[in-house]
Structure formats: C-alpha cells, structure tokens
Amino acid sequence: MRILVAPDKFAGTLSAVEAADAIATGWLRQAPGDEVDLVPMSDGGPGFVDVLHAALGGELVATTVVGPTERAGTVPAAFLLVGDVAYVESAQACGLHLSGGEGADRATTYGVGALVVRAVEAGARRVVVGLGGSGTNDGGAGLLAALGARADGPLEEGPAGLEQVSRVDLAAARERLAGVEVVAASDVDNPLTGLFGATRTYGPQKGIPEEQLPRWDAALERFAEATDRRVSLEKGAGAAGGLGFALLLLGATRQPGIGLVADAVRLAERARDADVVLTGEGAFDFSSGAGKVPAGVAAVAAEALRPCVALAGQVLVGAREMRALGMDAAYSLVDLVGEERAYADPAGSLAALAQRVARTWSR
C-alpha cells in the first residue's frame, strides 16, 4: 500500500517533521512492505518555514531578532529565501513558546518586522508571512515600528503602549515595502476587535486575565481608530494577535495558510497517488475544523477519494463530529499509552500508535 503521512506539529512535543517521522517508523514496523510518503504540514504557525524548506529547498537565512518580551531577550530566527520569494514564520519572533504565556500586555511583534526588513534587504520581492502561535496582542504595532512607522506613542510596547497612541504615520513603512508583494498566510477569520476579535478569542491562551480583556481590546480599538477602522473589520485582521491587521494596513493580501502549504508540497497530487492519507495534531477537537491542518488534509483526501485517518495526542470529539470534520477514523495517543508516557516519550508513543493503526488500515 501507499501511505501519505501529512501531520501538523504536536504542540509542545513534536514538530511536524518529527511527527511524520514517528508515524512512518511505527507504520513500517507493522507493514514493512508499504510505501510511505512523508509530507509534514503547517497552517502558517510554528513549523511553517521548516515544512516549506523541506518541500521547496531554497536558502535558510539565519539571523537574530528581538523576542516578544524583555525576558525573552534576543532570539534566533530564520527566513526561507526561494529565488525572490521569502517565507517568514512569525512565531519564530513572537511565538507563545517564547513568551511563556506571560506579559502579553507588553509583548511586541517588532522582531517579526525585523525579519520582514531583512528578507527585503536580501532581495525578496514577495514576502509570505505565516501567522499563528503568537504570544502577542499588539495589533502588529511592533511590526509597523520595525518597518519605520511613527506615532505619538510607543508602538513597540504591546497593547499597553497603544493606550497612548492617537496618531500613526505609516508612510515610511509603506515606502519600505514599495514594489514588494506581501502575503499574510493564515486561516483565521477573526476581526481585530470585538467579541470575536484577537483579544477576546485568543487573549486568555496568551495569559491575559479575563478581567483585563476589555482593557486590551479597547487598546486595539484605539489603534484601529488611529490607523484604519475599516481594515480592522476585515477577515484575518485578528490573526496572530492582530499581526494580520498590520499586514493588511500595508496592502498585504490574505491567503489561507493550509492552502498555501498544500500547494507548495503538491498535496493533492500526492494524495491521488496514495491508498490511505494519515494526518494528525496534538488535540483533535472541533477547532480542528477552523482552518487547521487535519481538516485541510481531510478535504484534499476527500477530493482524491481517499480515506483520511487522524492520529492525535487526544481525540476530543465523537464519531459523528469526527466524520463531520472529514475523518474516516481518529486515534488517540493518550488512550493508547496514557498521558504520562505520551509526554515523556512523544515520538516513541506516536510510533506505537501508528503501528496499532497500521494493523487496521494496511492490507
């Protein structure tokens, strides 16, 4: 049989590349005669650059940038340069793993802007910024500051700084990107502010206490009024704590992250060549249908008329919901080996789960 292995990262334990390797290892223990095609995936969040580098080749340009918080300090980062196209992973400069889920009131996206600047200086005429996994909630103000924007208050001090901002001049930032096509790669549809905005939807997972959500949402409202209120209402403006908003202000187009990666790795073509498609992520739940990798892979598998099976750290939906998300079956790592072992040996545990799944799905 021909097996296509296309997982996302298992957040906090395995990268998408590591997860794909573990699944292949376990599967081939059970079915050594099968042909396994590894296609690690990303929706624009952590792993975006590594996945595209594996698929497209190109040059990884290493650098260092300012992290999201003072505690994070300077952090290593790299963008991928393929001809005159650069791929930037925002999580490398402002990821939740760097902030530790703390200090979102002052966390900045300045480092993401620095990566964009360096990509342009390296000759990029198209810059694709993967959005996801951020520990920031600054509306992308830090990114704008790194590109040269000026204001009557601090743009690089998180939403706390935005409380002092009433005027923003974007001329220098737009000039810096003159002649450069910018793409925001994200599947998030949220606007910048409001009930479904960046702060109220994603703020709690970044460490913002419930009682402070209205304050920081109001700070982003103030920032929107100082720049362009209409853009703040566009789909995707709330992606990555508002990084989507900043990129849209600069004329970026929005492209679904999972679709962009799927095209780059020729996922549809490779699914047609497979007998079974495997995907996975840390927690398979209802949010998996909101532009995340498993749902995207399942949609491609369905188009190719191939069964799609999910391997996840935890499966938090029932059979009916699982089918609604496009899966023929879903298997839980924690159910097989227990939570303690799953975290202590994620690669070995995932391989064991894949071996178990192969007993059912390999002829």
C-alpha positions in Angstrom: 0.0 0.0 0.0 1.0 3.6 -0.5 0.6 5.7 2.6 0.7 9.6 2.7 1.7 10.9 6.1 0.8 14.6 6.4 0.6 15.7 10.1 0.8 19.1 11.7 3.0 19.7 14.8 2.0 18.1 18.1 2.2 21.4 20.0 4.8 21.4 22.8 6.2 17.9 22.0 6.9 17.2 18.3 7.4 19.3 15.2 5.5 18.3 12.1 8.7 16.8 10.7 9.3 14.8 13.9 5.7 13.7 13.9 5.8 12.5 10.3 9.0 10.5 11.0 7.5 8.9 14.1 4.3 7.9 12.3 6.3 6.4 9.4 8.5 4.5 11.9 5.6 2.9 13.6 3.7 2.1 10.4 6.6 0.4 8.8 7.1 -1.8 11.9 3.7 -3.3 11.2 3.7 -3.1 7.4 7.3 -3.0 6.2 6.3 -3.6 2.6 4.2 -0.4 2.4 5.4 2.7 0.6 5.3 5.8 2.9 5.4 9.3 1.6 6.2 12.0 4.2 4.6 15.4 3.8 4.9 17.5 7.1 2.3 20.3 7.1 1.7 23.7 8.6 -1.2 26.2 8.6 1.2 29.2 8.9 2.1 28.7 12.6 5.1 27.1 14.1 6.9 24.9 11.7 5.9 26.9 8.6 9.4 27.6 7.4 10.8 24.1 8.1 7.9 22.5 6.2 8.4 24.8 3.2 12.1 24.3 3.3 11.7 20.6 3.1 9.3 20.9 0.2 10.8 23.8 -1.8 14.5 23.8 -0.9 15.9 27.3 -1.1 18.2 29.0 1.4 17.5 29.3 5.1 18.9 32.7 6.2 19.7 32.7 9.9 19.6 35.9 12.0 18.6 37.1 15.4 15.8 39.5 16.3 14.2 41.0 19.4 11.8 38.5 21.1 8.3 39.3 22.2 9.2 40.2 25.8 12.1 41.6 27.7 12.5 38.3 29.4 12.8 36.5 26.0 15.6 38.9 25.0 17.2 38.4 21.6 16.1 35.2 19.8 17.4 33.2 16.8 15.2 33.1 13.8 15.5 32.3 10.1 13.5 33.1 7.0 13.4 30.9 3.8 14.5 32.5 0.5 13.5 30.7 -2.6 14.5 32.9 -5.6 12.9 36.3 -4.9 10.3 34.9 -2.6 10.8 34.9 1.2 8.8 32.9 3.7 8.7 34.4 7.3 7.4 32.5 10.3 6.0 35.0 12.8 6.1 32.5 15.7 9.9 32.4 15.5 10.0 36.1 16.6 6.8 36.4 18.7 5.7 32.9 19.5 3.8 31.8 22.6 6.7 29.4 23.3 9.0 32.5 23.7 6.7 34.5 25.9 5.7 31.5 28.1 2.1 32.8 28.1 3.1 35.8 30.2 3.5 39.5 29.6 1.1 39.8 26.6 0.2 43.3 27.8 3.7 44.5 26.7 4.7 41.8 24.2 5.8 43.1 20.8 5.9 41.9 17.2 8.9 44.1 16.5 11.0 41.1 15.7 8.6 39.9 13.0 9.0 43.3 11.3 12.8 43.0 11.6 12.5 39.6 9.8 10.5 41.2 7.0 13.0 44.0 6.7 15.9 41.6 6.4 14.0 39.5 3.8 13.5 42.5 1.6 17.2 43.5 2.1 18.1 40.0 0.9 16.3 40.6 -2.3 12.8 39.3 -1.7 10.1 40.8 -4.0 7.4 38.7 -2.4 7.2 38.1 1.3 4.9 35.5 2.7 4.3 35.8 6.4 3.0 32.8 8.2 0.7 33.8 11.1 -0.1 31.6 14.1 1.1 30.6 17.5 1.8 34.1 18.7 2.3 35.2 22.3 1.5 38.8 21.3 -1.6 41.0 21.2 -0.3 44.3 19.9 -2.2 44.6 16.6 1.1 44.3 14.8 2.2 47.7 16.0 5.7 46.4 16.7 6.0 45.1 13.2 5.0 48.5 11.8 7.5 50.2 14.1 10.3 47.9 12.8 9.3 48.9 9.2 9.6 52.6 10.1 6.1 53.6 11.2 5.9 56.6 13.6 3.3 57.5 16.2 2.6 59.9 19.1 3.0 57.0 21.5 5.1 53.8 21.7 4.3 51.2 19.0 6.8 48.6 20.4 5.5 48.2 23.9 2.5 45.9 23.3 -1.1 46.9 23.9 -0.1 48.9 27.0 1.8 51.3 24.7 -1.2 51.6 22.4 -3.2 53.2 25.1 -1.1 56.3 24.5 -1.4 56.3 20.7 -3.8 58.5 18.8 -1.9 59.2 15.6 0.1 56.9 13.4 2.1 57.7 10.3 2.6 54.6 8.0 4.3 56.4 5.1 7.8 55.2 5.9 6.6 51.6 6.4 4.7 51.6 3.1 7.7 53.1 1.3 10.0 50.4 2.7 7.8 47.8 1.1 7.3 49.6 -2.2 7.4 47.1 -5.0 7.2 44.1 -2.6 4.2 41.9 -2.6 3.2 40.9 0.9 1.0 37.9 1.7 -0.5 37.1 5.1 -0.8 33.3 5.4 -3.5 32.5 7.9 -6.8 30.6 8.1 -8.1 32.7 11.0 -11.1 34.8 10.0 -11.4 36.9 13.2 -11.5 40.7 13.0 -9.1 42.8 15.1 -11.5 43.7 17.9 -14.9 42.9 19.5 -16.5 39.7 20.7 -14.7 37.6 18.2 -11.6 39.7 17.9 -8.0 38.9 18.7 -8.1 39.8 22.4 -11.3 38.1 23.5 -10.8 35.0 21.4 -7.1 34.3 21.9 -6.0 36.6 24.7 -6.7 34.0 27.5 -4.3 31.4 26.0 -1.6 34.1 26.0 -2.0 34.7 29.7 -4.4 37.8 29.6 -6.7 37.5 32.7 -10.4 37.6 32.0 -10.9 40.9 33.8 -8.2 42.6 31.6 -9.7 41.5 28.2 -11.9 44.6 27.8 -8.9 46.9 28.5 -6.6 45.4 25.9 -9.4 45.1 23.4 -10.1 48.8 23.9 -6.4 49.5 23.3 -6.6 47.7 19.9 -9.8 49.7 19.2 -7.8 52.9 19.8 -5.1 51.7 17.5 -7.6 50.9 14.8 -9.1 54.4 15.1 -5.6 55.9 14.7 -4.9 53.9 11.5 -7.9 52.5 9.6 -11.0 51.3 11.3 -12.3 49.6 8.1 -9.3 47.4 7.8 -9.7 46.2 11.4 -13.0 44.7 10.4 -11.6 42.6 7.6 -11.4 38.8 7.9 -8.0 37.8 9.3 -7.2 41.2 10.9 -7.2 39.4 14.3 -4.8 36.7 13.2 -1.7 36.3 15.5 -2.8 39.0 18.0 -3.5 41.5 15.2 -0.5 40.9 13.1 -2.9 40.3 10.3 -4.2 43.8 10.8 -0.8 45.4 10.4 0.0 43.5 7.3 -3.4 44.4 5.7 -2.7 48.0 6.6 0.4 47.7 4.4 -1.5 46.3 1.5 -1.0 42.6 2.1 -3.3 40.0 0.5 -4.5 37.2 2.6 -4.1 33.6 1.6 -5.2 30.5 3.6 -2.0 29.1 5.3 -3.0 25.4 4.9 -3.9 26.0 1.2 -0.6 27.8 0.5 1.4 24.9 2.1 -0.7 22.3 0.4 0.0 23.8 -3.0 3.7 24.1 -2.2 4.1 20.4 -1.2 1.8 19.2 -4.1 -0.5 17.6 -1.5 -3.4 16.9 -3.9 -1.2 15.1 -6.4 0.4 13.0 -3.7 -3.0 12.2 -2.2 -4.2 10.8 -5.5 -1.1 8.5 -5.5 -1.9 7.2 -2.0 -4.2 4.5 -0.8 -4.6 6.0 2.7 -3.9 9.5 4.0 -2.8 10.0 7.6 -2.8 13.3 9.4 -2.5 14.4 13.0 -2.0 17.1 15.6 -1.8 17.4 19.4 -5.5 17.7 20.1 -8.2 16.7 17.6 -11.3 18.7 18.5 -13.9 21.0 17.0 -11.3 23.7 16.5 -9.5 21.3 14.1 -12.1 22.3 11.5 -11.2 26.1 11.7 -8.6 26.2 9.0 -6.2 23.8 10.7 -4.1 21.1 9.1 -6.2 18.0 9.8 -9.3 19.5 8.2 -7.3 20.8 5.3 -5.7 17.4 4.7 -9.0 15.7 5.0 -10.6 18.0 2.4 -7.7 17.1 0.0 -8.1 13.4 0.7 -11.9 13.6 0.1 -11.3 15.3 -3.3 -8.9 12.5 -4.2 -11.5 9.9 -2.9 -9.0 8.6 -0.4 -9.7 7.7 3.3 -8.2 10.1 5.8 -7.2 8.9 9.3 -6.2 11.2 12.2 -3.6 10.3 14.8 -3.7 12.8 17.7 -2.4 13.3 21.2 -6.1 13.4 22.3 -9.3 12.9 20.4 -12.0 15.1 21.9 -14.9 14.6 19.5 -17.3 11.7 19.0 -17.7 9.6 15.9 -20.3 11.9 14.3 -18.3 15.0 14.9 -15.2 13.2 13.6 -16.9 12.4 10.3 -18.2 16.0 10.1 -14.5 17.1 10.2 -13.8 14.8 7.3 -12.1 11.9 9.1 -12.8 8.2 8.5 -11.2 7.4 11.9 -9.3 9.1 14.7 -7.0 7.5 17.2 -5.7 8.9 20.5 -2.2 8.7 21.8 -3.3 9.2 25.4 -5.9 6.5 25.1 -3.2 4.0 24.0 -0.2 4.8 26.2 -1.5 7.2 28.9 -0.8 10.9 29.4 2.4 10.4 31.3 4.1 8.3 28.7 2.7 10.4 25.9 4.5 13.4 27.2 7.7 11.6 28.4 8.3 9.9 25.0 6.1 11.6 22.4 7.9 10.2 19.3 8.0 6.6 20.7 4.4 6.8 21.7 3.3 8.2 18.4 5.2 5.4 16.6 3.4 2.9 18.8 0.0 4.4 17.9 0.9 4.3 14.2 1.9 0.7 14.5 -1.5 -0.1 16.0 -3.4 1.9 13.3 -1.5 0.0 10.6 -2.9 -3.2 11.8 -6.4 -2.0 10.8 -5.6 0.1 7.7 -2.8 -1.8 6.0 -3.9 -4.7 3.8 
